[in-house]
Every structure is written in C-alpha cells, then in structure tokens.
Amino acid sequence: MAKNTLDFSSLGEEFFSPIETQPLSSPFLIHKNQALYEQLNLSMSDADLLGVASGEQQFQSTQPIASIYAGHQFGHFVSQLGDGRSCLIGQTQGRELSLKGAGPTPYSRNADGRAVLRSSIREYLCSIAMKGLNIATTEALTLVGSETEVCREQIETGAIVLRTAPSHIRFGHFELFASRGQTKQVKRLADFVIERHYPHCQGKNRYVDFLSEVVKRTATMIAGWQAQGFSHGVMNTDNMSIVGLTIDYGPFGFLETYNPKFICNHSDHEGRYAFEQQPGIALWNLSRLTDSLGSLVTDQQAKSALDSYQTHLVEAYSKLMRKKFGLVEKDDQDNVLIGQFFEVLYKNQKDCTNSLRQLNDVDALSKDSDFSDWLVLYDKRITQEQSSNRIELMNSVNPKYILRNYLAEVAIRKAQDEKNYTEINTLFNLLSQPFGEHPDLTAYTNEAPSWAQGLEVSCSS
C-alpha cells in the first residue's frame, strides 16, 4: 500500500479509513478549471489528470482516505456519518484534493458512493459562481463524465467532481468524538486545525481564540450568502466547514423573484433551511460546535464567542449592502431605506439580482412606477453623499449574472440528452466574472421561462 502523505492522515486511523476508489466506465474530461489548475502549480497531461480525477490512478502515490464524522441533520443528531461518496486523494499547494462520486466507502450507509452528472454539473458551476461572487467556497478543479449507469429516481450517468479546499473538516468531525466522550481526540483535532489553518491562535487562549475565529468566518460567509441571495438548502452541521467555506453543494438555489421565505430544497418540507432562516441556523450550528468543544473551553468563553456572531454578521452584511446601494458613509436610516427597497421587490415580485443591478441607472429604474416612491427617498440619500464612484462601487458587488436554476437545467439537459457540453463552458466563464457586462450574453440575465417555473431540486444525487 502506498504511503499516505495527506496531512489529515497524521491524526491517526480513528479519524479515517483507507479506501480504494472505483473507476468509472469510459470516463472523459468534460471541463477543467484552468485558472485553478495553474494556481495549484500542477503539471500533467490531460490524460494523467483524467486518470487522477476519475479515480483510476493515485495522485502522487497517495492512498485515498474517507473521513468519519457525525452531525445534526435537519436538527436531529446522527451519531455516525462520514465521507460516503467522497474521499481525500492528496494535497498540493496547501490544498486538499477530494473526489466526489468515486464509489462507496465504509461510511456510505449501503449507498453506491456515486454522484450523477446532473448534480455534478450543478456543483461544478456553483463553486465557480461563488468564487466569482467573492464568497468563501470549496473550488472544483475538474468535471468528469462517464458511461457508468447510476440508479436514482431513474437511470442516470455517473460523474465525478474533483474538489479542492484548504480543509474539508466539518463541525461534524468534532461532534463525533465529543459525542463519544473522546476528549483526547477532540483536542488532537482542534490542535491540528489550529496549527494548519489558524496559526495566529496558538497563544495561551488558543481554543477560545480558535472558536471565535470560526464564528467570525462563518458569520462572514453567511453575510455573503444573504447579500447575494444564495440559499444552501442543507445546512446540517456535517455540511459546515471548520474554515468557513461554503461546502457540499446539493439542492442550492439563488433568489430570483425576491422571497425571503424561499426554500430551494424540495425535501425541506418544514422550511428549516429557508433563505431567511440561514443566519439563525448558522448560529445554531455554531452552538453545536461549541458543545463539542466543551472539554476545551469554559461555558463563559463559549458564550462570549457565540455572542460575537451577531456583531460580525451585521457588520459584514451591512458593509456589503451599503456597497450594493452605492452608500459609502453610514447613515442611521440606511437600514430602513434598504429594507423598503426589498419590500418593493417582495410586494411586486421583482427579480432580486436584476433589480439590484439596475440601481446603477436610476433614470432607467424610474420608468418602473413600482419604484417611484422609493426612488424619491433614494435620490435624497445619494444626493446627500455625492459619491463620485457610486456606480463603480455598486457594479463591483451587484452581479449582473447568477446561476439561475433554469440556466443550470439547460446545461444539464444538453449534456444528458445531446452530449453537448459547450453550455457548461459558457456558464463557467460567465459566472467566473459575474460583475462584467458581457454584452453578447445579456440573455443570461433573463428571468426563468415558463417551462422552468416549476423546477425542483432535492438532496438526491
């Protein structure tokens, strides 16, 4: 067996299981993230890259491993989960490489460990969309297709996404060992994360400083989600990154017609993970992490760290929203003004992204009578400030393009039905620069056509 050179493996086999990946039938490279490839300083032929990305060959002779963790799923604790269809295959340039869909692991819970092309396309595109929006995220290096048949609601083809991140450790890793009373393992895991990802937290108060940083990073991430209208769909604690990344893209969705009660996950019958619930759920998840660190931090230290969440969230969100409205100087009434804008969107079922982008042309927006009263107030506010770079500021944070559900569906259908992958490439390039004008692609700002109004996304992959 090849020597495992993954940093994560230094924790010991209580934390993972060595696995063998299961290659796909007739795999082929659909897309490669060239910019990320160069950033990782990789140097291999596309054939060798395909071999690694499809699970046919090891990356730098590294033994693939699947990690074990627990988690709260829809609020209910599940004592053992783990990488059921993903595995770590190596690391380079400070990033772990992970395959999603390379076959079963000891933690697959009788599942096949596969991912289907449909969900893999969505994850591949959303990770570049979030990167383009400047929201912390795992990144996808390759998308691999195949002729492997995978049974879900129907027979689909299997695919693999090669993901990268500084770490794939989740809140659930800590929950697993804490729930078993294995405090030594909790400490070992915390020390590992601090040393590699929070080196500035190595003082005498290392554990509370570490927790406080996780709280801050999570709050900043959630502020980005809320400001840009992103809904994750499955905010279980095992889907929460210990380094504050958006991870595990499943039934995600971006707000199109503005509705704070938007539920992107068809399986979320009670709306636990509705868009407006995400800030509160993130705090709830952080509380579960804090519970798991109870052997390392006092109750008072934990409370202090959690109490900072709201401050970080509001600060990061308010900063983004002021930019989105072209407001540089703070005003006590800005929250009211911004809130009234979203009331107009909600009442009149306006498109969220397009409406925010149109703020860069007040004259054009004034032609829509729904905004008439609000624009009077907004005009007074921007006149008061007289910022010289208001339009530039707004266009830097208000995307013109987002990954609308129907756009992803068009790419999926072309790939599945026609074996045509050009739409994936078009969307990838567009979403990597969502704030640009891209005049030849303005049709991608259109609202969903009638055939796409009832599209549903669930946890099924």
C-alpha positions in Angstrom: 0.0 0.0 0.0 1.3 3.5 -0.9 2.3 5.7 1.9 -0.3 8.3 2.7 1.2 11.8 2.6 -2.0 13.7 3.4 -1.7 15.9 6.5 -5.1 14.7 7.7 -3.7 11.2 7.9 -1.3 12.3 10.7 -4.4 12.4 13.0 -4.5 8.6 13.0 -6.9 6.0 11.7 -9.5 6.8 14.3 -10.3 9.7 12.0 -10.5 8.0 8.6 -10.4 4.8 6.7 -8.1 4.0 3.7 -10.2 3.2 0.7 -9.9 2.2 -3.0 -11.6 4.4 -5.5 -13.9 2.8 -8.0 -13.2 4.0 -11.6 -16.0 5.0 -13.9 -16.8 3.2 -17.2 -15.3 5.1 -20.1 -14.5 8.3 -18.2 -13.9 11.6 -20.1 -12.9 15.1 -19.1 -15.9 17.5 -19.5 -14.2 20.6 -18.1 -11.1 21.7 -16.4 -10.7 24.9 -14.3 -7.6 26.1 -16.0 -7.0 29.1 -13.6 -7.2 26.8 -10.6 -5.0 24.2 -12.3 -2.3 26.8 -12.7 -2.8 28.1 -9.2 -2.2 24.6 -7.8 1.0 24.5 -9.9 0.1 21.2 -11.4 1.9 19.8 -14.4 0.4 16.8 -16.0 -1.1 15.8 -19.3 -4.9 15.9 -19.6 -4.7 12.1 -19.8 -3.0 11.9 -16.5 -5.3 14.5 -15.0 -8.3 12.4 -16.2 -6.7 9.4 -14.5 -6.5 11.1 -11.2 -9.8 12.9 -11.5 -11.7 9.7 -12.4 -10.1 7.7 -9.6 -8.2 5.4 -12.0 -4.8 6.4 -10.6 -3.5 7.8 -7.4 -2.3 11.4 -7.0 1.4 11.4 -6.2 1.2 7.8 -4.9 -1.1 9.0 -2.1 -3.5 6.5 -0.5 -7.1 7.8 -0.8 -9.0 8.1 2.6 -12.5 8.7 3.7 -13.0 10.6 7.0 -15.5 9.8 9.7 -17.8 12.4 11.4 -21.2 12.8 12.9 -23.7 15.6 12.5 -27.1 17.2 13.1 -29.2 16.6 10.1 -32.4 18.8 10.0 -31.9 19.3 13.7 -31.5 15.7 14.7 -28.2 14.2 15.8 -26.9 11.3 13.7 -24.1 9.6 15.7 -22.1 8.4 12.7 -21.8 9.8 9.2 -18.7 10.2 7.1 -17.4 10.6 3.6 -20.0 8.3 2.0 -19.3 9.3 -1.6 -16.2 11.5 -1.3 -12.6 10.9 -0.4 -9.3 12.8 0.0 -6.8 11.8 -2.6 -3.9 14.1 -1.9 -2.8 17.7 -1.4 -0.8 20.3 -3.2 0.0 24.0 -2.6 -1.7 23.9 0.8 -5.0 22.5 -0.6 -6.5 19.1 -0.2 -7.9 17.3 -3.3 -11.1 15.4 -2.9 -13.1 13.2 -5.3 -16.9 13.3 -5.1 -18.5 10.2 -6.7 -15.6 7.8 -6.8 -17.5 4.9 -5.3 -18.6 3.5 -1.8 -16.6 4.0 1.4 -17.1 2.4 4.8 -19.4 5.4 5.5 -21.7 5.0 2.5 -24.6 3.6 4.6 -25.4 1.0 1.9 -25.4 3.6 -0.9 -23.4 3.3 -4.1 -21.0 6.2 -3.4 -21.7 7.7 -6.8 -22.6 11.1 -8.0 -24.7 11.7 -11.1 -23.9 14.0 -13.9 -26.9 16.2 -13.1 -25.8 17.2 -9.6 -22.1 17.2 -10.5 -22.7 19.9 -13.2 -24.6 21.9 -10.6 -21.8 21.6 -8.0 -19.1 22.4 -10.6 -20.9 25.5 -11.8 -21.9 26.8 -8.4 -18.4 26.6 -6.9 -17.1 28.9 -9.7 -20.2 31.1 -9.2 -19.5 31.5 -5.5 -15.8 32.2 -6.2 -16.8 34.8 -8.7 -19.1 36.4 -6.1 -16.2 36.6 -3.6 -17.8 34.2 -1.2 -15.6 31.7 0.6 -16.0 28.3 -1.1 -14.5 25.0 -2.0 -13.4 25.0 -5.6 -13.8 22.5 -8.3 -10.9 21.6 -10.5 -12.4 19.1 -12.9 -15.7 17.6 -14.0 -15.6 14.1 -15.3 -18.4 12.3 -17.2 -18.8 8.6 -17.9 -21.0 5.8 -19.2 -21.5 4.3 -15.7 -25.1 3.8 -15.0 -26.3 5.1 -11.6 -29.8 4.4 -10.3 -31.7 7.3 -8.6 -35.3 8.1 -9.4 -34.3 6.8 -12.8 -31.1 5.6 -14.5 -28.6 8.4 -14.9 -24.9 8.5 -15.8 -22.2 8.8 -13.1 -19.8 11.7 -12.8 -17.0 12.8 -10.5 -16.1 16.3 -9.3 -12.6 16.9 -8.1 -12.8 19.5 -5.4 -10.1 21.4 -3.6 -10.0 23.3 -0.3 -7.5 24.1 2.4 -9.5 21.7 4.6 -12.6 19.5 4.3 -13.0 19.2 8.1 -16.6 19.9 9.3 -18.3 20.8 12.5 -19.4 17.1 12.5 -15.8 15.8 12.9 -15.8 17.4 16.4 -19.3 16.3 17.2 -18.4 12.6 16.5 -15.6 12.4 19.1 -17.3 14.7 21.6 -20.5 12.5 21.5 -18.3 9.5 22.3 -16.6 11.2 25.2 -13.3 11.1 23.4 -11.9 14.3 24.6 -8.3 13.5 23.6 -9.4 13.1 20.0 -11.3 16.4 20.2 -8.2 18.1 21.4 -6.0 16.4 18.8 -8.4 17.6 16.1 -8.5 21.1 17.4 -4.7 21.3 17.7 -4.4 20.0 14.1 -6.8 22.6 12.7 -5.3 25.5 14.7 -1.7 24.6 13.6 -2.6 24.4 10.0 -5.5 26.9 9.5 -5.5 29.3 12.5 -1.8 29.7 13.3 -2.4 33.1 14.9 -4.5 31.3 17.5 -1.6 29.4 19.2 -1.4 31.5 22.4 -2.5 30.6 25.9 -6.2 31.0 25.0 -5.8 29.0 21.8 -9.1 27.1 21.9 -11.4 30.1 22.6 -9.5 32.2 20.1 -9.9 29.4 17.6 -13.6 29.1 18.3 -14.0 32.9 18.0 -12.3 32.8 14.6 -14.6 30.0 13.4 -17.6 32.1 14.5 -16.3 35.2 12.6 -15.5 33.3 9.4 -18.9 31.6 9.5 -20.7 34.9 10.0 -18.8 36.5 7.2 -19.7 33.6 4.9 -23.4 33.8 5.8 -23.4 37.6 5.3 -22.2 36.9 1.7 -24.9 34.3 1.2 -27.6 36.7 2.4 -26.3 39.7 0.4 -26.0 37.8 -2.8 -29.2 35.8 -2.4 -27.7 32.3 -2.1 -29.6 29.5 -0.4 -27.6 26.4 0.6 -30.5 24.1 1.1 -28.9 21.6 3.6 -27.2 23.5 6.4 -26.6 20.4 8.5 -23.7 20.6 10.9 -21.8 18.0 8.8 -22.1 20.4 5.9 -20.5 23.3 7.9 -16.8 23.9 7.2 -14.4 24.5 10.1 -12.5 27.0 8.0 -15.6 29.0 6.9 -16.1 27.7 3.4 -19.3 27.0 1.5 -19.2 23.3 1.1 -21.3 20.4 -0.2 -23.4 21.9 -3.0 -26.6 19.9 -3.2 -30.1 21.5 -3.6 -28.8 25.0 -3.6 -30.5 28.0 -5.3 -30.2 31.7 -5.8 -33.1 34.0 -5.2 -34.7 35.0 -8.4 -38.1 36.5 -7.7 -37.4 38.1 -4.3 -38.9 36.0 -1.5 -37.2 35.8 1.9 -39.1 32.6 2.6 -37.6 30.9 -0.4 -36.9 27.1 0.1 -34.6 25.7 -2.5 -34.6 22.1 -1.2 -37.7 20.2 -2.3 -37.0 17.8 0.6 -37.1 20.6 3.3 -40.8 20.2 4.0 -40.8 22.4 7.1 -38.6 25.2 5.7 -35.9 24.7 8.3 -33.3 25.9 5.8 -35.3 28.6 4.1 -33.3 31.6 2.9 -34.3 33.9 5.8 -33.5 31.2 8.3 -29.9 30.8 7.3 -28.3 33.3 9.7 -30.1 31.7 12.7 -29.3 28.2 11.6 -25.6 29.1 11.3 -25.6 30.3 14.9 -27.5 27.1 16.0 -24.8 25.0 14.2 -22.0 27.0 15.8 -23.7 26.3 19.2 -23.4 22.6 18.4 -19.8 23.0 17.6 -19.3 24.9 20.9 -21.0 22.0 22.7 -18.4 19.7 21.1 -15.5 21.9 22.4 -16.8 21.8 25.9 -13.7 20.0 27.1 -11.5 22.8 25.8 -13.4 26.0 26.5 -15.5 27.1 29.5 -19.2 27.9 29.3 -18.4 31.6 29.7 -15.7 31.5 26.9 -18.2 29.7 24.6 -20.9 32.2 25.3 -18.6 35.1 24.6 -17.5 33.6 21.3 -21.1 32.9 20.2 -22.2 36.4 21.3 -19.8 37.9 18.8 -21.6 36.2 15.9 -24.4 38.8 15.5 -21.9 41.6 15.6 -19.7 40.0 12.9 -22.7 39.1 10.8 -24.3 42.6 10.9 -21.0 44.3 10.3 -20.2 42.2 7.2 -23.7 42.2 5.8 -24.2 46.0 6.3 -20.9 46.7 4.6 -21.9 44.7 1.6 -25.4 46.1 1.4 -24.1 49.7 1.6 -21.9 49.0 -1.3 -24.8 47.4 -3.2 -26.7 50.6 -2.8 -23.7 52.9 -3.5 -23.5 54.3 0.0 -20.1 55.0 1.4 -20.8 56.9 4.6 -23.0 55.4 7.2 -26.4 56.8 8.0 -28.8 55.7 10.7 -31.7 55.4 8.2 -29.8 53.3 5.7 -31.3 50.1 7.0 -34.8 51.5 6.7 -34.1 52.6 3.1 -32.6 49.3 2.1 -35.5 47.4 3.8 -38.0 49.4 1.9 -36.4 48.5 -1.4 -36.8 44.8 -0.6 -40.4 45.4 0.4 -41.0 46.8 -3.1 -39.3 43.7 -4.6 -41.4 41.4 -2.4 -44.7 43.1 -3.0 -44.3 43.3 -6.7 -42.5 40.0 -7.2 -39.4 41.6 -8.7 -36.2 39.8 -9.8 -33.7 40.4 -7.0 -30.5 40.3 -8.9 -31.7 42.4 -11.9 -33.3 45.0 -9.6 -30.2 45.5 -7.6 -28.1 45.7 -10.8 -30.5 48.3 -12.2 -29.6 50.7 -9.3 -26.7 51.8 -11.4 -29.1 53.5 -13.7 -31.7 55.4 -11.6 -33.2 57.1 -14.7 -34.0 53.7 -16.3 -35.3 52.4 -13.0 -37.6 55.4 -12.6 -39.5 54.2 -15.6 -40.9 51.4 -13.4 -43.7 53.0 -11.4 -43.3 50.4 -8.6 -40.1 52.1 -7.6 -41.4 55.7 -7.8 -41.9 56.4 -4.1 -38.8 54.6 -3.0 -36.6 56.4 -5.6 -37.6 59.8 -4.1 -36.0 58.7 -0.8 -33.0 57.1 -2.5 -32.4 60.3 -4.6 -32.2 62.3 -1.4 -29.8 59.9 0.1 -27.3 59.7 -2.7 -27.6 63.5 -3.2 -26.6 63.9 0.4 -23.5 61.8 -0.1 -22.5 62.9 -3.6 -20.1 59.9 -4.1 -18.0 60.2 -7.3 -17.6 56.4 -7.7 -21.1 55.2 -6.8 -21.8 53.3 -10.0 -18.4 51.6 -9.9 -18.9 50.6 -6.3 -22.3 49.1 -6.9 -21.2 47.2 -10.1 -18.4 45.6 -8.1 -20.8 43.9 -5.7 -24.1 43.7 -7.6 -23.7 40.8 -10.1 -25.3 41.0 -13.5 -25.2 37.2 -13.8 -26.0 34.5 -11.3 -26.5 30.7 -11.6 -30.2 30.7 -12.2 -31.9 27.3 -11.9 -33.0 27.2 -15.5 -29.5 28.1 -16.8 -28.1 25.1 -14.9 -31.0 23.0 -16.2 -30.3 23.9 -19.8 -26.7 22.9 -19.4 -27.7 19.7 -17.8 -30.2 18.7 -20.5 -27.8 19.5 -23.3 -25.2 17.3 -21.5 -27.5 14.5 -20.8 -29.6 14.4 -23.9 -27.2 15.7 -26.6 -23.8 15.0 -25.0 -23.1 18.7 -25.7 -21.0 20.3 -23.0 -20.5 23.8 -24.5 -23.1 25.3 -22.3 -21.1 24.2 -19.2 -18.1 26.1 -20.6 -20.1 29.2 -21.4 -21.7 29.3 -17.9 -18.3 28.6 -16.2 -16.6 31.5 -18.0 -19.6 33.8 -17.4 -20.0 33.0 -13.7 -16.3 33.4 -13.0 -16.8 37.1 -13.9 -20.4 37.8 -12.8 -19.9 41.6 -12.4 -18.9 42.2 -16.0 -21.2 43.4 -18.7 -20.6 40.6 -21.2 -22.9 42.3 -23.8 -23.1 39.2 -26.1 -24.6 37.2 -23.2 -27.2 39.5 -21.8 -29.9 36.8 -22.5 -28.4 35.0 -19.5 -30.0 37.8 -17.3 -33.5 36.8 -18.4 -35.9 35.5 -15.8 -37.0 31.9 -15.9 -39.1 30.9 -18.9 -42.5 29.3 -18.3 -41.1 25.7 -18.7 -38.7 26.3 -15.8 -41.1 27.8 -13.3 -41.7 24.5 -11.5 -38.2 23.2 -11.4 -37.5 21.4 -8.1 -34.2 20.4 -6.6 -33.8 17.8 -3.8 -31.0 16.1 -1.9 -31.0 13.3 -4.4 -27.7 12.9 -6.2 
